[in-house]
Amino acid sequence: MGYRGAGSRRRPAARGGRGPVAILVHWLASNAWTLGQQHVLGRIVEREATALDVVAPPPPARAPKPGQEPVSRRGLPSQP
């Protein structure tokens, strides 16, 4: 190692050396990987749903419609 001069020391990553660039590269690579996974899995799920021709039934109603008389759990109209 030769003489580098007074102000030419390497700075550690924690003090602003290559840390910010490394974090940016990591962030970009991670986001690209995640988007790629979502794209691939979305295509697989779409292809399977189309192949099975699955149509989800509507969820059962949990509350009576406006103006409708409430019904007990046994299926009989409620008593006033």
N, C-alpha and C positions, 0 to 999 in steps of 0.2 A: 504494500500500500504506500502510495506516495503522498506527498503533502498536497492537501486540497485547499488550503487557505483557511482563513478564520471563519468565514460565514458559509462554508459549503458542506456543512454536516447534513447527513440524511435525517429527515424528519420521520418519526414513527407515524404509523397510520392513524393513531389516536389524535395526533396533533395536526392533521390535515395533509398528510403525505398522499398516499394513493387511496386512502379510505373512501372519500366521497365518490371517486370514480368506480371503485369496486362495488360500492353500495348501489350505484346507478346501474352498473352492468348486471348485478344480481337481480335488481328489481325488474329490469327489462326482460331478462331471461326467464324469470319466474312468471311474469305476466304472460309472456308469449307461450310458455309451456301450459299454463292454465287455460288460456283461450283455445289452444290446440286440443286439449283434452275435452273441453266443452263442445267444440265443434264435432269431434269424432264421436263422442258419446251421444250427442244430439242426433246425429245421422243414424246411429245404430238403433236408438230407441224409436225414431220415426219409422225406420224400415221395418222393425218388428211390429209396431202398432198397425202399420199399413198391411203387413202380411197377415196378421191375425184379424184384421178388420174389427178391432175392438172399439166399441163405443160405450163410454161409461154411462150407466143409468143416472138419472138425476137423483140427488140426495133426497131422502124422505123429508117431508115438511115437519118441522118441529113445533110450529105454532099454528093455530087456526088462522084462516084468512080473515080480513077485517069484516065484521058483521056476522061471522059464522059462530054457531053455538059451540062452546067447548065440549069435547068428548072425553069421557073418562078413559082410563087405561084398558078397561074391559071392552071398550067399543060401544058402551051405552051412553046416551046423553046424560049430562050431569044433572043432579037434582038441585033445585034452588033452595 
